[in-house]
């Protein structure tokens, strides 16, 4: 009986997270209330507060359902020291991120919420600070890989690894923003992989 109760509670919790994701997508995070989510989930407000103390707790639970490459962290395989082609490591990671978005509707929806459906004000300001902190770590990892590429004489002589890391990071964030907004897939989605490959070719000596 206890196990059944726990299973039911977890099912309800997951149902609430799914309902929140659906409402966030249609209304935006700031215009969504706990009551909106409760209505979407078909439960009372009391039921939703039993699982989540507030909207940001529900938002964080939604985020934790999937790994968000680039937003949460960068795949550590990018730092494999033995790679003969450091620039290919970066290219594979960026293309892999796009592939994850193409393959997983849940990841794609949460990316959309994080990037264009959330205003990072009030209690959500801490979420933005965490993202910015992660971004600093991502640039540092990119810099290390570009430094390995320079040591292997893969880069043009005038290229600085630190500047290349910042440039790649900003390029890819911008591409992801446009990818998410291109819901019809007529402009950026179908050519995103080739844009990444072109970006990396410009770095090769």
N, C-alpha and C positions, 0 to 999 in steps of 0.2 A: 504493500500500500504506500509506504514512504517513497519507494523508488518510482512508483507510478505518479505520485504527486510531484516529485522532482522533474520527471520527464514532461509532465503537463506544463509545469512552470517554465521549463526551458523552451518548449514549443511556443508558448505564449510570448515569451521574450523575443524569440526569433521572428515571430509574426509581427510584433511591434516594431522591430528594427526594419523589417521589409516595408511596413506601412509608412514609417518615417521616411525611408528612402524615396518612396513613391510621392509623398506629399512635398518633400524638399525639392524634388525635380519639377513639380508642377507649380508650386507656390514660391519657391525660394526659401532659404533657411530663416531669414529675418521675419518673413510674413507668415511663418508656420507657428502655430501654437500647439501645446500638448493636447488641447481639445480637438484640433484638426486631425492629429495623429490617432487619437482615440476613436474618432468617428470613422476614419479610414480603416482602422483595425477591427471595428465593430465591438469595442469594449468600453467600459466606463472610464472616466478620468481617474477614479480611485484605483482601478486595475493597472493603469499605465504608471501611476506614481508608486505602486507597490514594487515595480521593477526598476524604475528610473526616477531619481530625485528631481531631475530637471531636464531641459531640452539639450543642454550641452553634454550631459551624461549619455543621453540617447544618441546624440551626434557622434560622440567618441566611440560608442559601441558599434555604430554603423561603420565607422572608419576601420575598426579593428577586424572587421569581417574579412577584409581582403588586404593583401600586401600591395601598396601603391608604389611601384618603382619610381624613383626620382623624388617623390614627395616624402615618402617614409625613410628611405635610405637607398643607397646604390649597391647593387649586387657586388659582393666582395670578390667574385670571380674576375672582376675587372682588374684586380690587382695581382693576378697570377704572375709571379716573377719570371717564370720559365718561358713565357710566351715569346715566340720569335717575332711576333708582329703586334706590338702594343697598340698601334692605330686600329688594327682589326678588332682588338678587344673592345675599344670604345665603340666602334661601328656596330659590332654585334650586340652590345648592350643596348644602344639606342634603338636599333631595329627590333630587338627583342621586346623592348618596352611597348613599341607600337603594336607588335604582334599580340601581346597580352591584352591590350585594349580591344583589338579586333576580335579576339577569341572569347573574351569574357564580358558579357553584358553587364554583370554586377560591377566589375571593376570599372568599366566604361561609365556607368551611371554615377558611381561615387567620385570618379575623376571630374565629371561634369559638375556635380554638386560642389566639390572642393574648389574648382577653378572659376566657375561663372555663376553659381547659385548661392554663394555664401558671402555675406558682408562681415569682415573680421573686426567687429566693434564690440564694445561692452565685454561680456564674458567670453566672447569668441576671440578676443585680442590675444589671449594666451595660445590659442591654436595657431594663429599666424606667427607668433614668436617661435613656436616649435618648428614650423615649416621653414622659417628663415634660418634657424639654427641648423636644420638638416641640409639646407642649401649650401651653407658654408662648408659642411663636411663633404658634400658632393664635389664642390669645386676643388677641394684639397685632393681628393682622390683622382680627379681628372688631371690635375697638375702633376701628380706622381707618375701617372701613365705617360703623359706627354714628355716628362723628363726622361723616361726610359726610351721613348721613341727618339728623342734627341741623341741619347747616348748611342743608339743604333744607327744614327745618321739618317733617320727617316724624314726629318723635318727640314724645311728650308732654313738656311743659316740665320735669316733675320727673324725667325719665329721664336717668341718667348713662351715657354710652357705655361706660365701663370696667365698670360693674356689669352693664350689659346683655350685654357680651361674655362675662363670667364666667358669667352666668346661662344664656345660650344654649349655651355650651360644655358646662356641666354637664348641662343638659337633654338635649342631644343624645347625650352619652356614656351617660347613663342609658337613653335610648330605645334606643340601639344594643345595650346589654347585654340589655335585655328582648327586643328584636327577635331577637337571636341565640338566646336561650333558648326563644323561642316557636316551637319546631320544627314544631308542628302548624299554625301560622298562624292560630289561633283568636282571639287577643287583640290582640297588638301589630303583627304583620306587616301585616295587612290595613288597619289604620287609621293606620299610621306617617306616611304622607304628609299626611293630614288633621291629625294632631297637630302636625306641623311648621308647616303653614299657620296653624293656630290660634295657635301660639306666636308667630308673626311678626305676626299680626293684632293681638295684644295690645300690640304695640310702636308700632303706627301711631297717629298723632294723629287 
